[in-house]
Amino acid sequence: MCLKLTILKYIIWWLTIVLFMPSNSFGQDTLWLLDGNRVIMPEFTIDSINYLVNYKNQRGRSKRIFLDNVFCIKKEAGEEILFYQPTKKEISITNRRNYIHGMFDADQKHKVLFYSLSGAAVGCGSVFLLGAFSPIAPLAYGLTVGSSVPASQKFIDKNNLHGKDGYYILGYAETLRTKRMRRALLGGGAGLLVAMVWAVFGNVP
Protein backbone atom coordinates (compact mmCIF):
# COMPACT_ATOMS: atom_id res chain seq x y z
CA MET A 1 0.00 0.00 0.00
CA CYS A 2 2.80 2.41 0.91
CA LEU A 3 4.58 1.61 -2.35
CA LYS A 4 1.41 2.32 -4.32
CA LEU A 5 0.94 5.67 -2.57
CA THR A 6 4.56 6.59 -3.27
CA ILE A 7 4.20 5.71 -6.94
CA LEU A 8 0.95 7.68 -7.13
CA LYS A 9 2.67 10.70 -5.56
CA TYR A 10 5.42 10.65 -8.17
CA ILE A 11 2.88 10.31 -10.97
CA ILE A 12 1.02 13.38 -9.69
CA TRP A 13 4.30 15.30 -9.47
CA TRP A 14 5.22 14.34 -13.02
CA LEU A 15 1.82 15.38 -14.39
CA THR A 16 2.04 18.68 -12.50
CA ILE A 17 5.44 19.40 -14.00
CA VAL A 18 4.54 18.39 -17.55
CA LEU A 19 1.10 20.00 -17.73
CA PHE A 20 1.50 23.17 -15.69
CA MET A 21 5.16 24.10 -15.49
CA PRO A 22 7.41 25.48 -18.18
CA SER A 23 10.89 23.98 -18.21
CA ASN A 24 12.42 27.37 -17.35
CA SER A 25 11.12 30.27 -15.32
CA PHE A 26 12.54 33.72 -14.63
CA GLY A 27 11.39 36.27 -12.06
CA GLN A 28 11.10 36.48 -8.30
CA ASP A 29 9.39 33.16 -7.62
CA THR A 30 9.25 31.62 -4.15
CA LEU A 31 10.14 28.07 -3.17
CA TRP A 32 8.39 26.95 0.02
CA LEU A 33 10.02 23.96 1.73
CA LEU A 34 8.42 21.48 4.10
CA ASP A 35 10.84 22.51 6.88
CA GLY A 36 9.42 26.05 6.89
CA ASN A 37 12.21 27.69 4.91
CA ARG A 38 11.50 30.02 2.01
CA VAL A 39 13.80 30.60 -0.96
CA ILE A 40 13.46 33.48 -3.42
CA MET A 41 14.46 32.27 -6.89
CA PRO A 42 15.26 34.66 -9.75
CA GLU A 43 15.56 31.59 -11.99
CA PHE A 44 14.68 27.90 -11.75
CA THR A 45 14.07 24.75 -13.77
CA ILE A 46 12.27 21.54 -12.91
CA ASP A 47 14.00 18.22 -13.53
CA SER A 48 11.03 15.88 -14.01
CA ILE A 49 13.28 12.84 -14.45
CA ASN A 50 15.23 13.13 -11.20
CA TYR A 51 12.49 15.02 -9.28
CA LEU A 52 14.67 18.03 -8.59
CA VAL A 53 14.30 21.78 -8.57
CA ASN A 54 17.41 23.39 -10.00
CA TYR A 55 17.54 27.09 -9.17
CA LYS A 56 19.72 30.12 -8.67
CA ASN A 57 19.43 31.97 -5.41
CA GLN A 58 19.53 35.75 -5.04
CA ARG A 59 23.34 35.65 -4.96
CA GLY A 60 23.41 33.91 -8.33
CA ARG A 61 24.60 30.58 -6.93
CA SER A 62 23.24 27.39 -8.48
CA LYS A 63 21.38 25.12 -6.07
CA ARG A 64 19.19 22.03 -6.26
CA ILE A 65 16.70 20.34 -4.00
CA PHE A 66 14.60 17.17 -4.18
CA LEU A 67 10.86 17.60 -4.66
CA ASP A 68 10.36 15.39 -1.59
CA ASN A 69 11.39 18.45 0.43
CA VAL A 70 9.22 20.97 -1.44
CA PHE A 71 5.73 22.08 -0.45
CA CYS A 72 5.06 24.39 -3.38
CA ILE A 73 6.42 27.02 -5.73
CA LYS A 74 4.64 30.36 -5.59
CA LYS A 75 5.15 32.20 -8.85
CA GLU A 76 5.56 35.95 -9.01
CA ALA A 77 2.25 36.34 -10.87
CA GLY A 78 0.40 34.58 -8.03
CA GLU A 79 0.12 31.06 -9.47
CA GLU A 80 0.95 28.24 -7.07
CA ILE A 81 2.44 24.93 -8.16
CA LEU A 82 1.78 22.42 -5.40
CA PHE A 83 4.06 19.39 -4.93
CA TYR A 84 2.98 18.23 -1.49
CA GLN A 85 0.60 15.28 -1.86
CA PRO A 86 -0.35 13.91 1.57
CA THR A 87 -0.85 10.21 2.22
CA LYS A 88 -3.39 8.94 4.73
CA LYS A 89 -0.79 9.24 7.51
CA GLU A 90 0.10 12.86 6.68
CA ILE A 91 -1.78 16.05 7.47
CA SER A 92 -3.88 17.77 4.82
CA ILE A 93 -2.57 20.38 2.39
CA THR A 94 -4.30 23.23 4.25
CA ASN A 95 -2.97 22.12 7.65
CA ARG A 96 0.53 21.62 6.27
CA ARG A 97 0.45 25.09 4.71
CA ASN A 98 -0.54 26.65 8.04
CA TYR A 99 2.14 24.62 9.86
CA ILE A 100 4.84 25.79 7.41
CA HIS A 101 3.79 29.44 7.69
CA GLY A 102 3.92 29.16 11.48
CA MET A 103 7.45 27.75 11.26
CA PHE A 104 8.56 30.52 8.92
CA ASP A 105 7.07 33.34 11.00
CA ALA A 106 8.65 32.05 14.20
CA ASP A 107 12.05 31.88 12.51
CA GLN A 108 11.72 35.43 11.20
CA LYS A 109 10.38 37.05 14.37
CA HIS A 110 12.62 35.51 17.02
CA LYS A 111 16.37 36.15 17.06
CA VAL A 112 16.91 34.30 20.41
CA LEU A 113 20.20 36.09 21.17
CA PHE A 114 19.50 35.60 24.88
CA TYR A 115 19.87 31.82 24.53
CA SER A 116 23.18 32.13 22.70
CA LEU A 117 24.57 34.38 25.45
CA SER A 118 23.15 32.37 28.34
CA GLY A 119 24.41 29.15 26.76
CA ALA A 120 27.88 30.69 26.45
CA ALA A 121 27.76 31.76 30.11
CA VAL A 122 26.78 28.25 31.20
CA GLY A 123 29.50 26.66 29.06
CA CYS A 124 32.14 29.07 30.32
CA GLY A 125 31.19 28.75 33.97
CA SER A 126 31.01 24.95 33.84
CA VAL A 127 34.72 24.67 33.03
CA PHE A 128 35.69 26.34 36.31
CA LEU A 129 32.94 24.77 38.41
CA LEU A 130 32.75 21.21 37.10
CA GLY A 131 36.18 20.57 35.64
CA ALA A 132 36.24 17.31 33.66
CA PHE A 133 32.43 17.11 33.80
CA SER A 134 31.98 20.56 32.28
CA PRO A 135 30.39 19.40 28.97
CA ILE A 136 27.38 18.12 30.92
CA ALA A 137 26.16 21.58 31.95
CA PRO A 138 25.79 23.26 28.50
CA LEU A 139 24.30 20.06 27.07
CA ALA A 140 21.74 19.85 29.87
CA TYR A 141 20.95 23.54 29.51
CA GLY A 142 20.37 23.23 25.76
CA LEU A 143 18.11 20.20 26.15
CA THR A 144 16.14 21.95 28.90
CA VAL A 145 15.63 25.01 26.72
CA GLY A 146 14.50 22.77 23.88
CA SER A 147 11.77 21.18 25.96
CA SER A 148 10.30 24.40 27.35
CA VAL A 149 8.07 25.72 24.53
CA PRO A 150 4.59 24.20 24.87
CA ALA A 151 1.83 25.52 22.59
CA SER A 152 -0.18 26.61 25.63
CA GLN A 153 -2.56 29.53 26.11
CA LYS A 154 0.22 31.42 27.87
CA PHE A 155 2.45 30.84 24.84
CA ILE A 156 -0.32 32.06 22.52
CA ASP A 157 -0.86 35.21 24.61
CA LYS A 158 2.85 36.00 24.86
CA ASN A 159 3.43 35.72 21.11
CA ASN A 160 0.16 37.36 20.03
CA LEU A 161 -1.09 34.31 18.15
CA HIS A 162 -4.77 34.84 18.86
CA GLY A 163 -7.01 33.69 16.02
CA LYS A 164 -4.28 31.61 14.42
CA ASP A 165 -4.93 28.07 13.22
CA GLY A 166 -3.88 25.25 15.55
CA TYR A 167 -1.39 23.87 13.06
CA TYR A 168 0.11 27.35 12.59
CA ILE A 169 0.64 27.55 16.37
CA LEU A 170 2.19 24.06 16.45
CA GLY A 171 4.62 24.97 13.66
CA TYR A 172 5.44 28.25 15.39
CA ALA A 173 6.13 26.53 18.72
CA GLU A 174 8.19 23.73 17.15
CA THR A 175 10.47 26.12 15.26
CA LEU A 176 10.92 28.37 18.28
CA ARG A 177 11.78 25.37 20.46
CA THR A 178 14.31 24.04 17.95
CA LYS A 179 15.86 27.45 17.36
CA ARG A 180 16.27 28.17 21.08
CA MET A 181 17.83 24.75 21.69
CA ARG A 182 20.24 25.07 18.76
CA ARG A 183 21.40 28.54 19.82
CA ALA A 184 21.79 27.45 23.45
CA LEU A 185 23.87 24.43 22.45
CA LEU A 186 26.05 26.44 20.06
CA GLY A 187 26.54 29.17 22.65
CA GLY A 188 27.35 26.55 25.29
CA GLY A 189 29.91 24.89 23.03
CA ALA A 190 31.55 28.24 22.24
CA GLY A 191 31.67 29.24 25.91
CA LEU A 192 33.08 25.85 26.84
CA LEU A 193 35.83 26.11 24.23
CA VAL A 194 36.81 29.67 25.16
CA ALA A 195 36.98 28.82 28.87
CA MET A 196 39.05 25.68 28.23
CA VAL A 197 41.53 27.61 26.09
CA TRP A 198 41.75 30.29 28.77
CA ALA A 199 42.23 27.70 31.51
CA VAL A 200 45.08 26.06 29.60
CA PHE A 201 46.86 29.06 28.14
CA GLY A 202 45.62 32.02 30.18
CA ASN A 203 48.35 31.85 32.76
CA VAL A 204 51.19 31.11 30.35
CA PRO A 205 53.76 33.96 30.57
Order of alpha helices (4+ residues) and beta strands (2+ residues): alpha-beta-beta-beta-beta-beta-beta-alpha-alpha-alpha-alpha-alpha
